Amino acid sequence: MLEYFLLFFFPFLMIYSAASDLFSMTIPNQVSLLLIGGFIVVAFMFGLGFSTVLWHFLAFATVLVGGFALFAVGQMGAGDVKLAASTALWFGWSFHLVEYMLMFSIIGAGVTLAFIFARARFVPQFAGQVEWFVRLYNSNKYPYGLALGAAGLIVYPSTFWMQAIVS
């Protein structure tokens, strides 16, 4: 049962958050809350020690504080910050956290450049009738949840959680 939870829970929430940000330019708070609650359940079931869990929460707090500094200067959305922090909770204070941050920075730069390029081009007439496309096209914001979700999916298979069920 735990294996199926690990195989599907985290990846599903990463995909859901990316899709939600793309189609509505929001990431629901429930996604971050589910990631936090899911981590607590999995940490308990794996029997992680108290100090290990504290290190994971230190990663969460560090990303949250850094993210809200970026939010304060208008560089990230609040949903993006909460998603990044709750994802960092799963990776803990390890190389995976650095890998995640590097990946979402690179992918995020690509997403931003793609949207800048696309918004500078002519929009096909059919696209102007699709509500979410119009919202994306007319916005001065970028769906950074795409980068956060993709980076989470890229890093997750190499984590302790997945290695434990593979071996």
C-alpha positions in Angstrom: 0.0 0.0 0.0 2.8 2.4 0.9 4.5 1.7 -2.4 1.4 2.7 -4.4 1.1 5.9 -2.3 4.7 6.8 -3.0 4.4 6.0 -6.7 1.3 8.1 -7.3 0.7 10.7 -4.6 3.6 13.1 -5.1 3.7 12.8 -8.9 -0.1 13.3 -9.1 0.1 16.5 -7.1 3.0 17.8 -9.2 1.1 17.2 -12.4 -2.1 18.7 -10.9 -0.3 21.8 -9.7 1.3 22.4 -13.0 -2.0 21.9 -14.9 -3.8 24.1 -12.5 -1.3 26.9 -12.9 -1.4 26.6 -16.6 -5.2 26.7 -16.9 -6.1 29.0 -14.1 -2.9 30.8 -13.1 -3.4 29.6 -9.5 -2.1 26.7 -7.4 -4.7 25.7 -4.8 -3.6 25.8 -1.2 -4.9 22.2 -0.8 -2.0 20.9 -3.0 0.6 22.3 -0.5 -1.4 21.1 2.5 -1.7 17.6 0.9 2.0 17.5 0.3 2.7 18.5 3.9 0.2 16.0 5.3 1.4 13.3 2.9 5.0 13.8 4.0 4.1 13.5 7.7 2.2 10.2 7.0 5.1 8.8 4.9 7.7 9.9 7.4 5.8 8.2 10.2 5.3 5.0 8.2 9.0 4.9 7.2 9.9 5.5 10.8 12.1 8.5 10.1 13.8 9.8 13.2 12.8 13.1 14.8 16.0 14.8 13.8 15.6 13.7 10.2 12.0 15.0 10.1 13.3 18.3 11.6 15.9 18.6 8.8 13.1 18.1 6.2 11.1 20.9 7.9 14.2 23.1 8.0 14.4 22.7 4.2 10.7 23.6 4.0 11.1 26.7 6.2 14.2 27.9 4.3 12.5 27.6 0.9 9.4 29.2 2.3 11.3 32.2 3.7 13.4 32.6 0.6 10.3 32.3 -1.6 8.3 34.9 0.3 11.2 37.3 -0.1 10.9 36.7 -3.8 7.1 37.1 -3.5 7.6 40.4 -1.6 9.5 41.9 -4.6 7.1 40.5 -7.1 9.2 37.7 -8.6 7.1 34.7 -7.5 3.5 34.1 -6.8 2.3 33.0 -3.3 1.0 29.7 -4.7 4.4 29.0 -6.3 6.2 29.7 -3.1 4.0 27.4 -1.1 4.3 24.6 -3.7 8.1 25.0 -3.8 8.4 24.9 0.0 6.0 21.9 0.4 7.9 20.1 -2.3 11.2 20.9 -0.6 9.8 19.2 2.5 9.8 15.9 0.6 13.4 16.3 -0.6 14.8 17.4 2.8 18.1 19.1 3.4 20.0 17.1 0.8 21.5 17.2 -2.7 17.9 16.6 -4.0 16.9 20.0 -2.7 19.7 21.7 -4.6 18.9 19.6 -7.6 15.2 20.6 -7.4 16.0 24.3 -7.0 18.4 24.2 -9.9 16.0 22.3 -12.1 13.0 24.6 -11.4 15.2 27.6 -12.1 16.3 26.3 -15.5 12.9 25.1 -16.5 11.3 28.3 -15.1 13.7 30.4 -17.3 12.6 28.3 -20.3 8.9 28.7 -19.5 9.4 32.4 -19.0 11.3 32.8 -22.3 8.7 30.7 -24.1 5.9 32.9 -22.9 7.7 36.1 -23.7 8.3 34.8 -27.2 4.7 33.5 -27.6 3.1 36.7 -26.3 5.1 38.7 -28.9 3.6 36.7 -31.7 0.3 36.8 -33.5 -2.3 34.6 -31.8 -4.4 32.3 -34.0 -8.0 33.3 -34.1 -9.2 29.9 -32.6 -6.9 30.5 -29.6 -8.6 33.8 -28.9 -11.7 31.9 -28.1 -10.2 29.6 -25.5 -10.6 31.3 -22.1 -7.5 29.9 -20.4 -5.4 30.7 -23.4 -6.6 34.3 -23.5 -5.9 34.6 -19.8 -2.3 33.3 -20.3 -1.7 35.5 -23.3 -3.0 38.7 -21.7 -1.3 38.2 -18.4 2.0 39.7 -17.4 2.6 36.7 -15.2 4.0 33.3 -16.0 2.7 29.9 -14.8 5.8 29.0 -12.8 3.9 26.0 -11.4 4.9 24.3 -14.7 8.5 24.5 -13.8 8.0 23.5 -10.1 5.9 20.5 -11.1 8.3 19.4 -13.8 11.3 19.8 -11.6 9.6 17.8 -8.8 8.9 15.0 -11.3 12.4 15.0 -12.5 14.1 14.8 -9.1 11.6 12.6 -7.3 12.6 9.2 -8.8 16.1 9.6 -7.3 14.9 10.3 -3.8 15.1 8.1 -0.8 11.4 7.5 -1.1 11.5 6.0 -4.5 14.8 4.2 -4.0 13.2 2.4 -1.0 10.4 0.9 -3.0 12.6 0.0 -6.0 15.0 -2.0 -3.9 
